[in-house]
């Protein structure tokens, strides 16, 4: 009676051990193939069912645009500015002017009108 019980227990243990050894063989096989992450064929899933395809798997980070502090143009910085390095362009100096103090478009004539005597 005890012998029969031990044989049944040994058979059950062999079945569970065979499942683990089978799954480790399958895992080694999958690692050896180096397939897509979402392709789970061979693990009990149906082949090519519920497979996700991603076109943009890695999304690139949007970097801010760099702006030159010398000429004010986008795309380079002041150390590599062609206007700063090239002497043909001449030296222009930028200064800060508060809003409302500089009038660029004057109304009327340049001189005061004086009637003839």
TAVEN-V274448 format. One record per backbone hydrogen bond with DSSP energy under -0.5 kcal/mol. CO is the residue of the C=O (numbers start at 1). NH is the residue of the N-H. E is the energy in kcal/mol with one decimal. If there is no record, write none. Layout:
co->CO nh->NH e->E
co->CO nh->NH e->E
This chain:
co->1 nh->5 e->-1.8
co->2 nh->6 e->-2.2
co->3 nh->7 e->-2.1
co->4 nh->8 e->-2.3
co->5 nh->9 e->-2.0
co->6 nh->10 e->-2.4
co->7 nh->11 e->-2.4
co->8 nh->12 e->-2.2
co->9 nh->13 e->-2.3
co->10 nh->14 e->-2.3
co->11 nh->15 e->-2.2
co->12 nh->16 e->-2.2
co->13 nh->17 e->-2.5
co->14 nh->18 e->-2.6
co->15 nh->19 e->-1.9
co->16 nh->20 e->-2.0
co->17 nh->21 e->-2.6
co->18 nh->22 e->-2.5
co->19 nh->23 e->-2.6
co->20 nh->24 e->-2.2
co->21 nh->25 e->-2.0
co->22 nh->26 e->-2.4
co->23 nh->27 e->-2.4
co->24 nh->28 e->-2.4
co->25 nh->29 e->-2.2
co->26 nh->30 e->-2.6
co->27 nh->31 e->-2.7
co->28 nh->32 e->-1.8
co->29 nh->33 e->-1.6
co->30 nh->34 e->-1.5
co->30 nh->35 e->-0.6
co->36 nh->39 e->-0.8
co->38 nh->40 e->-1.0
co->40 nh->43 e->-1.6
co->40 nh->45 e->-0.8
co->45 nh->42 e->-0.7
co->46 nh->49 e->-1.2
co->50 nh->52 e->-0.5
co->52 nh->54 e->-0.5
co->53 nh->55 e->-0.5
co->55 nh->57 e->-0.9
co->57 nh->59 e->-0.6
co->61 nh->63 e->-0.7
co->66 nh->75 e->-2.6
co->68 nh->72 e->-0.6
co->73 nh->68 e->-2.9
co->73 nh->76 e->-0.5
co->77 nh->80 e->-1.0
co->78 nh->81 e->-1.0
co->81 nh->85 e->-1.7
co->82 nh->86 e->-2.3
co->86 nh->89 e->-0.6
co->87 nh->90 e->-0.8
co->90 nh->92 e->-0.6
co->98 nh->101 e->-1.4
co->98 nh->102 e->-0.5
co->101 nh->103 e->-0.6
co->102 nh->104 e->-0.7
co->104 nh->106 e->-0.7
